Amino acid sequence: MGNIFILISIAFNVAGQTVLKTGVNKLGALVFNFGSIFKAFTSPMVLGGLFLYLIGSVFWILALSHKDLSYAYPMLSLGYIAIILVSWGFLGEQVTLVRILGVMFISFGIILVFKSA
């Protein structure tokens, strides 16, 4: 059950990042001042992204109740793979070969952690 909770948590985190990025793209470049922060935190897309994070956190807590932290936390790196795909396919970002190779190295580490369980 713990692995399922981890995967659900990752899915909500990736969805939250995607919605946050979409919301921030609509707002434009922000600066660190009250006006920009207020603008961000009153954006429905930003709030939606944060809400998705909250749901992901609930599943993360459930996952931690079943799995060791030293196992569960590295598994969150699966989100890197999903983010690369979503960034390229949904957000239209350019994903370079260097980024892909970096995520492949991380993926190899995830496989080692998974096999250690």
N, C-alpha and C positions, 0 to 999 in steps of 0.2 A: 504493500500500500504506500510505503514511503516514497518509492520511485515515482509513482503516479502523482503524488502530491508535489514532488520536485518538478516534474514536467509541466503540471498545471501552473505552478508558480512561475516557471520560466515563460510559459506562454503569455500569462498576464503581464509579466515584466516587459517582454518584447512588445506586446500591444501597447502598454503604457508609454514606453519610449517612443514608439511610432506616432502615437497620438500627441505626445508632448512636442515632438519635433515638427509635426504638421501644424500644431498651434503656434509654435514659436516662429515658424516660417511665415505664417499669416501676420504676425505682429512685427516682423522685421528685427533688425539688430537691436538688442536691449543693452542698456548701461546699468551699472549698479547704483541706482538711486531709488527713492521712494516711488516716484512716478512710474518707472519701468516695472518695478516689482509689483506695484498695485495693478498695472495694466496686465501683467502676466497672470496674476492670481485671480483676476476677474474674467479671464478668457475662458469660455466654455470648453475649448479644446484642451487647454492646460489643466483645468480642473478635471476633465474627463480622464486625462492621462494619469493624474495623481490618484484618481479613484481606482483606476485599473491597478496601479501599484498597491493600493490598499488591499484589494482583493487578492493580489499575488502574495502579499504579506500574510494573509490568513492561511493560505495554502502552504507557505513557507513554514509557519509555526507548526502546522500539522505534520509536515515532512520532518521537522526537527524532533518531533515527538516519537518518530519511528526510526530515524537514522542518526548515525554519528555525524557530528559537524565536520569532522575531517574527511568524511565521504561526501556529504551533501553539498558543502560549499563549493568544492571544485566542480561539481556537476552543473552549477549555475553557469559555467563557461559554455555550456551548450547554447546559451543565449547569444554568444558571439557569432555562432554560425547562423542562427536565425536572423540576427541583426544585419549581417552582411547581405543575406538574401533579400530581406525586406528593404534595406537601404537601396539596393540596386534595382529590385523589381518594382517596388511600390513608390519609393521616394525619388527614383530616377538619379540616384547619386552614382558617381563614378567610383567603381571599386577596382583598385589597382592589383596587379599581380602580387606585389609585396604584402598587401593586406590579406589577400587570399592565402598566401604562404604562411603568414603569421597565424591565421586562424587554423590552418592545417596542423601546425605545430601544437597549438593549444588542444586541438581535437585529439591528437595522439596522446597527450597527457590525460585527457578525460578517459580515453580507452583504458589506460593503465590503472587509473583510479577505480574505474568500474570493475575491472577484472580482479582488483584486490579485495573486493567485498566478499 
